[in-house]
Amino acid sequence: MATVTFVADQIYNAFKNDIMNQQFQQGEQITEEYLICKFNVSRSFANEALLYLAESGLLKACPNKERFYVRACSKNDYEIISKVKMIFINLSYAMQKLQEKNNPVCFECLRTEMIKIKCATLEKNSEVFLNSIKTFYGCIIRYTEMRVLERNIDYLIDTMRDFEQKNPEHFFDIVAHQIIKYLENLTELLEKREFEKCLRVLQKIYTLNIQLLFR
């Protein structure tokens, strides 16, 4: 697996450079055969690289992960994805700090914010919804002493606000319910101190935010 990941890293860097040089169109399909021919790798390496690129946000995978399409096709796209990814890298690191220091998290506060988030979703109240999301994350990062996360969360809230303003019906009918599901799961896992599973939930939240930015 280490060798596969190393090759995937190389392909990622080359693919990133092609994106920065605007070699692709958004929505263009990238196949295993393309990577096999371009990088002279086996099918298993090509498949690993496609999954890696999809997890990073550069590609979009169809539900069965049999087809992959270009999501980012410019330097600006890549910088946005990198910024959002850094937010979730920092959140993942915050989870590790909570685990290492055995720091407390106020679960009463988290549950209170979840109630506000649900009520705001029903009422389609974007300000209460987004402020409660911000407070929810704030309850978590308060104990990590990672002040950079406060700026990270502000950027995250801004991305959600932009999407909500563009498509409020879709946001509250679909997206908000996905966010609620993930945050409830995150709260439950934090309370059980199942930090590895918390990291997997954060990856899902990251993917959802990338989808909002590049629909």
N, C-alpha and C positions, 0 to 999 in steps of 0.2 A: 504493500500500500504506500510506503514511503516513496518508492520510485515513481509510482503512478502520480502521486501528489506533486513530486518534483517536476515531472513532465507537464502536468496540468498547469503548474505555476509558469513554466516557460511559455506555454501556449497562451495563457492569460495575458502575460506581458506583451507578447507579439500582437495579440488581438486588440489589446488596449491601444497600442501604438497605431494600429490600422484605424481604430475609431477616432483617435486624435487627428489623424490625417484624412478623415472623412472618406474612407474607402468603402463604407457600407451605406445602404439606405435603411431607414427605420422600417421594420417589418420584413426585411429580407431574411430568407431562410438560410440557416447554417446547418449543414449535414455532417454526419460522421465522415462521409466520403471526402468532403471538402477538407476536413482537418487531416485525414489520413494522407491525402495527396500533398497538401501544403507543408505538413510537418514530418512526413514520412514516419508515422507512428502506427501502432496496431489499432484495431477497432476498440479494444478495451481501453487503451489510453485515450482515444478520441472521445469515447463515451464519458469517461471520467472528466475530461476537460470540458465537455458540453455542460455536464451537471455543475461543475465548478463555476463556469461562466454564468450559468443561470442563478446559482446561489448568490453570486456577487452582484447580480442585478443587470449585468451587461446584456444577457440574453433573456428572453421570455420563453418558458417551456409550456407546451400545451399540457392539459391535465394528465395524460398518460405518459408524458415525458418522452414521446417518440419523435416529436418535432420541436425545433428550437428556432426562434426568430430574433433578429437584432432589435434590442430595446434602445440602447444608447448608440447614437451615430454621429456625435460631435464632441468636441472638447468640453463644451458647456454641459452636455448630458453627463459626461463622465465625471465632471467636477461635482455635479449635484448628487449623483449616486455615491461618490466618495464621501461627500459630507454627511449624507444620511447614514452611510455604513459606519462612519466614525462615531456617530451618535450611539449606534447599537453596540459597537465595540466597547465604548465607554460604559454603557449600561451593563454589558456582560462582565466587564472588569469590576463594576460596582457590586455585582452579585458575588463575585469571588471575594471581594473585601468583606462583605457581610458574612460570608461563610468563614473566612479566616479569623476574623475578629470576634465572631459570635455576637455581632452587634444586634440589638433589638430592632424590630420594625413595628410600628404601631398599627396593628391589624384592624383595630377599631376605626382608625382614620381611613384606612384603605377601604373598608366596607362602607363607611359613610360616603366616601367619594363615589363608590360604585352605585349606590342608591341614587345619588345626584345625576350620575351619568345616564342611568336607565330612565329616570324621570325626564331628563332633558331630551333624550332620544324620542320618547313618546310625544313630548310637546314640540319637538323639532326646534329646540332652543339652542342655537349654535354657540352662543357666548357661554352659557352655563355648561354645556357639554365640554367645550374646549378648556375652560378654566378648571373644570373638575379633573380632566385628563392631566392638566399641568400639575394640579395639587396632588393627584395620585402619584405621579412620578416623583414629585417633591418629597412626599412622605417616605419614599424609598431612599432617595439619594441624600436625605438629610443626615443619615447616620454614616455615610461613606466619606464625608469631608471632601468630596470631589466637586468643587465649585464649578469646574468647567462644564459639568453636566447641566447646570442651570441654563447656560447659553445654548447647549445642545437641545434641551427640551423646548426652549423658546423657538428655535428653528423648526423643530418637529411640529409644534403647534401651528406655526405659520403655514407649513405645507398643507396641513389638514384644513386650515381655514381657507386657503386658496381653492382647494378642491371643493369644499362645501359650498363656497360662493358660486362656483361654476356649475355645480350640479347638486343642489340641495336635496332634491327628491331621492336621487340614487344614494347620496351620502347617508341620509337617515333611514331609508328603507333597507339598505344592504350593508354598507360599510360600517355604520355605527354598531350594528349587531355583531359584526365580526370582531370589532374592537372590544366590545363588552365580553364576548366569549373568551378572547385571549387574556384580557386583564383579570377576569374571574379565575381563569386557570392559573395565571401567574400568582395571584393572591393565595390560592389554595396551596400551590407548590412551595411558596415562600414560608407559609405557616408550617408546612411539613418539613421544611428545610431540605427539600429535594432540589438542590441548586443546579445539577446537571440538566434536569428537566426544565428548569427555569430558562436556561440558555437556549433550549430548543424552542420554547415559546417566544423568546425574544427574536429568534431567527424568523419565525412566522410573522411577527409584528413588523419586522424589517421588510420582509417580502411584500406585505400588504401596503406599506407606505410607498415602496417603489412602484407598485401597481397603480397607486393613486397618482403618482407623478408622471407616469408614462403609460397612460391608458391608450 
